[in-house]
Amino acid sequence: MSQTAYGSQPAAEPNYGKVERPPHVAPELVVDFNYRDPIPPGEDNYIVLSRLQQQGHDVLWTPHNGGHWIVTRGEDIRWVQENYQIFSHEVFNIPRGMSRIIMPPLTVDPPLHARYRAVFNPYFQPSKVAAMREKARGLAIELIEKIRKQGCCELISEFSSILPVIMFLGIVDLPVERRQEFLAWGHQFSFAKEQKDRDAGLGKVLSYLNQVTQQRFEKPGDDLLSAIAGWRNNPRFNGEAEVTGMAALIFFGGLDTVNAAISFMLRHLAQSPAHRQRIIDDPAIIPRAVEEYLRRHGLSNTGRLILEDVERKGATMKADEMIMVPIGCSGIDNRLYNNAWDIDYDRPELLSDRGVPTHNTFGNGPHKCVGAPLARAEMQIVLEEWLKRIPNFRLDPDKPIRVHMDSVPGIDEMHLLIGA
């Protein structure tokens, strides 16, 4: 694999190796951090990220994955998220070249971003989410009842990876019976360590989606993939790459993030009878509890391409360099939140004076996550229905939890025991 000079135009192959520190990077800002490394036993992604906040500097640089900057504090994460004029979404993965396709609207900056976002927006309006909420409730009850009768479960494979994926498949009208196959393709693209394996996973997804979008173009339905396929009729249509990219974005976006959010939430509740009882006694707190879990368990480690030279907190960043935005750092930032690691449903700083969540989990600015309303709804339903049926549960002490970092951190395996 080629080793390109740091800051040069990306080579055909991404640089997963280490590079030398460039002269403009101060030595004291260098940290030995590779987000693709395995998480040490007994730790999780948040413990690993917290070490970045203990380095003495808020903006750091690592030589791994071709070299890139890292923001470690909530205020800097928001600054990057909001300033797309400096920090472009058009290169969204680290290292550069890791993803072979554009995925509008996520990897397109304003003003072009809005035309693609408009295709997605109608499918996540309140009326649509309300209809999907009840479908999610029925599915959640079915899965929870099965777990309750078993007396134990492996949460990821038996619950948290099923509910959001089936909901996503309903939005795009893809066959539920192929769920495991779709997950395998998506995980191969997202988590494979070798680029050839990532490309193979992406190839399977694109081949399938190209067939489906062509079918939906010829015989459209009322699903999101039909709307994406119909972009071909838009006067601003600029080639098949737009359709393929939008379809790929909704495919990958529906697989992992809500699964991770639900599993981290239930991990905490499995260890905190007091929080379980609070929700049982006061179910009106559930929307606020969901926001607190979203705050505490920020997800995604994505990149941005720096478009112009910029200085921040003693760091001199140059145009054409990459910067990582580890959103998980925001929720554990004690400068933003008192006792940030604790779950506190009554946290006064959780919402602004206007009642808007203060966390950065769904992003800020024009690229804010379009699926956030559905994610919130699914998490609320899990709290409502799980604790009605399974008020007492705990982690299985004989089966360790396995957690990964990567672009979307999450729990790979977590065993629960049901009952007191």
Secondary structure per residue as TSV (DSSP state, phi and psi in degrees):
chain	resnum	aa	ss	phi	psi
A	1	M	-	360.0	135.9
A	2	S	-	-69.5	148.8
A	3	Q	-	-113.7	103.3
A	4	T	-	-85.6	155.4
A	5	A	-	-67.3	142.6
A	6	Y	T	-61.0	131.8
A	7	G	T	87.4	-5.0
A	8	S	S	-81.3	171.7
A	9	Q	-	-61.8	143.5
A	10	P	-	-62.1	140.3
A	11	A	-	-77.9	173.8
A	12	A	S	-59.8	-33.5
A	13	E	S	-107.9	140.7
A	14	P	-	-68.6	151.2
A	15	N	-	-97.2	101.3
A	16	Y	-	-87.8	0.1
A	17	G	S	-90.1	-170.1
A	18	K	-	-98.7	151.8
A	19	V	-	-127.1	165.4
A	20	E	-	-74.3	149.7
A	21	R	-	-65.8	126.0
A	22	P	-	-73.4	156.5
A	23	P	T	-58.9	-31.5
A	24	H	T	-79.1	-6.1
A	25	V	S	-92.6	117.6
A	26	A	-	-65.9	138.1
A	27	P	G	-55.5	-34.6
A	28	E	G	-71.4	-8.8
A	29	L	G	-93.2	-5.0
A	30	V	B	-82.2	133.2
A	31	V	-	-133.8	144.2
A	32	D	-	-88.0	83.5
A	33	F	-	-131.7	126.2
A	34	N	-	-130.0	109.0
A	35	Y	T	-67.9	-10.0
A	36	R	T	-93.0	-2.9
A	37	D	S	-71.3	150.8
A	38	P	-	-62.3	148.5
A	39	I	-	-81.7	132.1
A	40	P	-	-58.4	146.8
A	41	P	T	-55.7	138.9
A	42	G	T	84.3	-3.7
A	43	E	-	-113.8	172.7
A	44	D	-	-133.5	-179.0
A	45	N	H	-62.8	-30.0
A	46	Y	H	-74.0	-35.9
A	47	I	H	-63.0	-43.1
A	48	V	H	-62.4	-45.0
A	49	L	H	-65.9	-32.6
A	50	S	H	-63.0	-27.0
A	51	R	H	-65.8	-28.5
A	52	L	H	-64.8	-34.3
A	53	Q	T	-77.0	-6.4
A	54	Q	T	-102.7	10.2
A	55	Q	S	-83.7	-12.1
A	56	G	S	93.9	-5.9
A	57	H	-	-137.0	144.4
A	58	D	S	-84.9	-27.1
A	59	V	E	-116.7	119.4
A	60	L	E	-118.7	170.1
A	61	W	E	-136.1	135.4
A	62	T	E	-118.9	144.2
A	63	P	-	-81.3	-7.3
A	64	H	S	-75.6	156.7
A	65	N	T	54.0	44.9
A	66	G	T	82.3	-0.4
A	67	G	-	86.3	128.3
A	68	H	E	-162.4	159.4
A	69	W	E	-81.8	161.2
A	70	I	E	-140.3	128.9
A	71	V	E	-96.4	136.5
A	72	T	-	-118.9	-2.3
A	73	R	S	-121.4	149.5
A	74	G	H	-57.4	-39.5
A	75	E	H	-66.3	-33.3
A	76	D	H	-78.3	-34.1
A	77	I	H	-61.3	-46.6
A	78	R	H	-62.8	-40.3
A	79	W	H	-57.7	-44.5
A	80	V	H	-68.2	-44.5
A	81	Q	H	-59.4	-37.7
A	82	E	H	-84.8	-21.9
A	83	N	-	-103.5	69.2
A	84	Y	T	-67.1	-19.2
A	85	Q	T	-66.4	-24.2
A	86	I	T	-103.3	-39.1
A	87	F	E	-114.5	96.1
A	88	S	E	-79.8	141.3
A	89	H	T	-79.2	-5.9
A	90	E	T	-71.1	-16.3
A	91	V	S	-123.6	105.5
A	92	F	-	-108.0	-9.2
A	93	N	S	-119.7	149.3
A	94	I	S	-118.1	128.4
A	95	P	S	-78.1	164.9
A	96	R	T	-59.7	141.0
A	97	G	T	89.6	-3.6
A	98	M	S	-63.5	-39.1
A	99	S	S	-106.3	131.6
A	100	R	-	-88.4	-2.5
A	101	I	S	-131.7	158.5
A	102	I	-	-84.5	149.4
A	103	M	-	-131.3	79.5
A	104	P	T	-63.7	146.4
A	105	P	T	-86.3	-4.7
A	106	L	T	-61.1	-44.2
A	107	T	T	-102.7	31.1
A	108	V	-	-129.9	133.6
A	109	D	-	-89.3	158.2
A	110	P	T	-59.6	150.4
A	111	P	T	-85.8	-13.4
A	112	L	T	-63.9	-27.7
A	113	H	H	-51.0	-40.4
A	114	A	H	-63.4	-34.9
A	115	R	H	-66.1	-35.2
A	116	Y	H	-80.3	-37.8
A	117	R	H	-58.8	-34.5
A	118	A	H	-63.9	-24.0
A	119	V	H	-69.4	-36.9
A	120	F	H	-83.7	-36.6
A	121	N	G	-52.7	-43.6
A	122	P	G	-60.5	-23.3
A	123	Y	G	-85.8	-1.8
A	124	F	G	-128.2	21.9
A	125	Q	S	-73.4	159.6
A	126	P	H	-52.5	-40.1
A	127	S	H	-65.3	-39.1
A	128	K	H	-67.6	-44.3
A	129	V	H	-64.6	-37.3
A	130	A	H	-61.3	-41.5
A	131	A	H	-66.7	-41.0
A	132	M	H	-70.3	-28.1
A	133	R	H	-58.3	-45.1
A	134	E	H	-70.3	-33.6
A	135	K	H	-64.3	-42.4
A	136	A	H	-63.3	-37.4
A	137	R	H	-62.9	-46.2
A	138	G	H	-60.9	-42.0
A	139	L	H	-66.8	-42.4
A	140	A	H	-61.1	-44.7
A	141	I	H	-60.5	-43.9
A	142	E	H	-59.5	-46.1
A	143	L	H	-68.4	-41.4
A	144	I	H	-66.2	-41.4
A	145	E	H	-61.2	-40.1
A	146	K	H	-62.5	-42.9
A	147	I	H	-66.3	-42.0
A	148	R	H	-58.4	-42.3
A	149	K	H	-70.4	-30.7
A	150	Q	H	-70.3	-35.3
A	151	G	T	86.5	-1.9
A	152	C	E	-166.0	166.6
A	153	C	E	-165.6	159.6
A	154	E	E	-99.3	107.3
A	155	L	H	-59.3	-41.3
A	156	I	I	-66.3	-50.9
A	157	S	I	-75.8	-24.0
A	158	E	I	-104.4	-7.2
A	159	F	I	-148.5	-66.9
A	160	S	I	-68.6	-24.4
A	161	S	T	-88.5	-12.1
A	162	I	T	-88.0	-51.0
A	163	L	H	-56.0	-56.4
A	164	P	H	-67.8	-31.6
A	165	V	H	-70.4	-41.4
A	166	I	H	-65.9	-36.7
A	167	M	H	-62.3	-45.2
A	168	F	H	-60.8	-43.4
A	169	L	H	-63.3	-29.4
A	170	G	H	-68.9	-38.4
A	171	I	H	-63.8	-36.4
A	172	V	H	-103.2	0.3
A	173	D	T	55.5	53.5
A	174	L	-	-109.0	154.0
A	175	P	-	-66.7	122.8
A	176	V	G	-61.7	-33.0
A	177	E	G	-66.0	-13.5
A	178	R	G	-99.7	16.0
A	179	R	H	-55.0	-47.3
A	180	Q	H	-65.2	-36.2
A	181	E	H	-65.8	-43.8
A	182	F	H	-62.6	-42.3
A	183	L	H	-60.8	-41.7
A	184	A	H	-63.0	-42.6
A	185	W	H	-62.5	-47.4
A	186	G	H	-62.5	-41.8
A	187	H	H	-69.6	-32.6
A	188	Q	H	-63.9	-41.5
A	189	F	H	-68.9	-41.4
A	190	S	H	-80.8	-34.5
A	191	F	H	-121.8	-4.8
A	192	A	-	-62.4	142.4
A	193	K	S	-83.4	-24.0
A	194	E	S	-101.4	137.4
A	195	Q	H	-62.1	-35.8
A	196	K	H	-63.6	-33.7
A	197	D	H	-73.7	-37.9
A	198	R	H	-60.6	-45.4
A	199	D	H	-63.1	-36.3
A	200	A	H	-65.6	-42.1
A	201	G	H	-62.9	-43.5
A	202	L	H	-62.2	-40.8
A	203	G	H	-59.4	-40.4
A	204	K	H	-63.6	-43.7
A	205	V	H	-63.9	-47.7
A	206	L	H	-66.9	-38.9
A	207	S	H	-60.5	-44.5
A	208	Y	H	-67.1	-46.8
A	209	L	H	-66.4	-34.2
A	210	N	H	-61.9	-40.4
A	211	Q	H	-64.5	-46.0
A	212	V	H	-65.7	-44.8
A	213	T	H	-66.5	-30.3
A	214	Q	H	-68.8	-40.9
A	215	Q	H	-63.9	-41.8
A	216	R	H	-70.9	-28.8
A	217	F	H	-66.9	-38.6
A	218	E	H	-78.0	-35.9
A	219	K	S	-134.8	78.9
A	220	P	-	-70.2	149.9
A	221	G	-	-113.8	-156.8
A	222	D	S	-106.9	21.2
A	223	D	S	-94.5	169.5
A	224	L	H	-67.4	-37.2
A	225	L	H	-64.8	-33.0
A	226	S	H	-65.2	-39.5
A	227	A	H	-65.0	-40.4
A	228	I	H	-63.9	-44.6
A	229	A	H	-60.8	-35.1
A	230	G	G	-70.4	-10.0
A	231	W	G	-59.1	-23.0
A	232	R	G	-60.4	-24.5
A	233	N	G	-88.1	-7.0
A	234	N	S	-73.3	137.2
A	235	P	T	-61.4	-18.6
A	236	R	T	-94.0	5.6
A	237	F	-	-55.7	132.2
A	238	N	-	-130.6	31.7
A	239	G	-	120.7	159.5
A	240	E	H	-63.7	-24.5
A	241	A	H	-59.5	-30.6
A	242	E	H	-66.4	-46.7
A	243	V	H	-65.1	-47.0
A	244	T	H	-59.8	-43.8
A	245	G	H	-66.8	-42.5
A	246	M	H	-63.9	-41.0
A	247	A	H	-64.4	-41.0
A	248	A	H	-65.5	-38.7
A	249	L	H	-61.4	-47.2
A	250	I	H	-68.2	-31.3
A	251	F	H	-65.5	-53.4
A	252	F	H	-71.1	-34.6
A	253	G	H	-67.2	-21.1
A	254	G	T	-91.1	0.8
A	255	L	T	-97.3	-40.1
A	256	D	S	-120.9	-32.6
A	257	T	H	-68.5	-46.5
A	258	V	H	-70.0	-36.5
A	259	N	H	-53.5	-48.6
A	260	A	H	-64.1	-43.4
A	261	A	H	-61.8	-43.2
A	262	I	H	-66.0	-43.1
A	263	S	H	-69.2	-39.4
A	264	F	H	-64.9	-38.3
A	265	M	H	-62.5	-46.4
A	266	L	H	-73.8	-25.9
A	267	R	H	-60.9	-45.4
A	268	H	H	-63.6	-47.0
A	269	L	H	-64.3	-31.4
A	270	A	H	-63.5	-22.1
A	271	Q	T	-106.8	3.2
A	272	S	-	-137.2	86.9
A	273	P	H	-57.4	-32.8
A	274	A	H	-64.5	-41.1
A	275	H	H	-69.5	-37.3
A	276	R	H	-60.1	-46.5
A	277	Q	H	-65.7	-35.8
A	278	R	H	-60.3	-43.6
A	279	I	H	-68.9	-40.0
A	280	I	H	-62.7	-42.6
A	281	D	H	-75.0	-29.0
A	282	D	-	-137.5	72.3
A	283	P	G	-62.0	-16.4
A	284	A	G	-65.1	-16.3
A	285	I	G	-79.3	-7.9
A	286	I	H	-57.9	-47.6
A	287	P	H	-58.0	-39.4
A	288	R	H	-70.1	-36.7
A	289	A	H	-61.7	-41.1
A	290	V	H	-60.9	-43.4
A	291	E	H	-62.4	-36.6
A	292	E	H	-67.8	-38.9
A	293	Y	H	-67.1	-38.6
A	294	L	H	-63.7	-40.7
A	295	R	H	-60.9	-52.0
A	296	R	H	-67.5	-34.3
A	297	H	T	-112.9	59.4
A	298	G	-	-60.5	141.2
A	299	L	-	-120.0	160.5
A	300	S	-	89.1	136.5
A	301	N	E	-124.1	83.6
A	302	T	E	-105.0	168.5
A	303	G	E	-113.0	166.0
A	304	R	E	-138.4	148.2
A	305	L	E	-91.1	123.9
A	306	I	E	-79.0	124.0
A	307	L	-	-93.2	-20.7
A	308	E	S	-149.3	157.5
A	309	D	-	-59.9	136.7
A	310	V	E	-151.4	145.2
A	311	E	E	-113.6	144.1
A	312	R	E	-154.2	117.7
A	313	K	T	51.5	45.0
A	314	G	T	85.6	-0.4
A	315	A	E	-102.1	129.7
A	316	T	E	-103.6	105.7
A	317	M	E	-100.5	139.3
A	318	K	-	-107.9	149.8
A	319	A	T	-55.4	141.7
A	320	D	T	83.2	4.3
A	321	E	-	-91.8	168.3
A	322	M	E	-109.9	150.8
A	323	I	E	-134.4	137.7
A	324	M	E	-97.3	142.9
A	325	V	E	-118.9	87.1
A	326	P	E	-83.2	95.8
A	327	I	T	-61.5	-26.2
A	328	G	H	-59.4	-24.7
A	329	C	H	-66.5	-28.9
A	330	S	H	-66.0	-45.0
A	331	G	H	-72.3	-15.6
A	332	I	T	-108.7	19.3
A	333	D	-	-88.8	106.8
A	334	N	T	-68.3	-12.1
A	335	R	T	-74.5	-26.9
A	336	L	T	-92.6	-36.1
A	337	Y	S	-131.6	131.0
A	338	N	T	-66.5	132.1
A	339	N	T	47.7	57.7
A	340	A	T	-57.8	-29.5
A	341	W	T	-73.9	-20.1
A	342	D	S	-80.4	147.6
A	343	I	-	-90.6	118.7
A	344	D	-	-137.1	103.4
A	345	Y	T	-63.4	-21.7
A	346	D	T	-98.8	12.7
A	347	R	-	-54.5	118.4
A	348	P	G	-66.2	-29.4
A	349	E	G	-87.3	7.7
A	350	L	G	-66.4	-35.8
A	351	L	B	-121.8	149.4
A	352	S	-	-75.5	176.9
A	353	D	T	-61.1	-23.5
A	354	R	T	-92.9	5.3
A	355	G	S	81.1	15.3
A	356	V	-	-92.6	133.1
A	357	P	B	-56.9	138.7
A	358	T	-	-90.2	-7.7
A	359	H	-	-75.7	164.4
A	360	N	-	-103.7	10.8
A	361	T	T	-60.3	-38.7
A	362	F	T	-94.6	9.1
A	363	G	-	86.9	176.5
A	364	N	-	-142.5	159.1
A	365	G	G	81.2	-164.3
A	366	P	G	-65.1	-21.7
A	367	H	G	-92.0	14.0
A	368	K	-	-55.1	141.8
A	369	C	-	-58.2	122.8
A	370	V	T	-70.9	-26.2
A	371	G	T	-88.4	6.7
A	372	A	H	-56.8	-42.5
A	373	P	H	-60.4	-37.9
A	374	L	H	-71.4	-40.1
A	375	A	H	-59.3	-45.4
A	376	R	H	-60.1	-44.5
A	377	A	H	-61.1	-43.6
A	378	E	H	-64.5	-41.8
A	379	M	H	-66.3	-38.2
A	380	Q	H	-63.3	-42.3
A	381	I	H	-64.2	-39.0
A	382	V	H	-59.4	-46.0
A	383	L	H	-64.8	-40.5
A	384	E	H	-64.3	-47.0
A	385	E	H	-90.3	-33.9
A	386	W	H	-64.6	-49.8
A	387	L	H	-73.9	-21.8
A	388	K	H	-64.1	-37.7
A	389	R	H	-102.1	-29.5
A	390	I	-	-132.2	76.4
A	391	P	-	-71.2	-24.1
A	392	N	-	-122.8	122.9
A	393	F	E	-158.5	159.5
A	394	R	E	-151.2	163.3
A	395	L	E	-68.9	143.1
A	396	D	-	-75.6	113.6
A	397	P	T	-67.8	-16.6
A	398	D	T	-91.6	-3.2
A	399	K	S	-130.5	99.3
A	400	P	-	-61.5	148.5
A	401	I	-	-76.3	139.5
A	402	R	E	-113.2	126.3
A	403	V	E	-124.8	146.1
A	404	H	E	-122.5	163.1
A	405	M	-	-101.5	-93.5
A	406	D	S	55.6	-162.8
A	407	S	S	-69.3	-36.5
A	408	V	S	-123.0	100.0
A	409	P	-	-62.3	154.6
A	410	G	E	-176.6	176.1
A	411	I	E	-98.3	128.1
A	412	D	E	-86.7	-33.1
A	413	E	E	-155.0	130.1
A	414	M	-	-151.5	116.3
A	415	H	E	-97.9	133.6
A	416	L	E	-117.5	145.9
A	417	L	E	-108.8	132.4
A	418	I	E	-97.9	135.1
A	419	G	-	116.4	173.0
A	420	A	-	-67.0	360.0
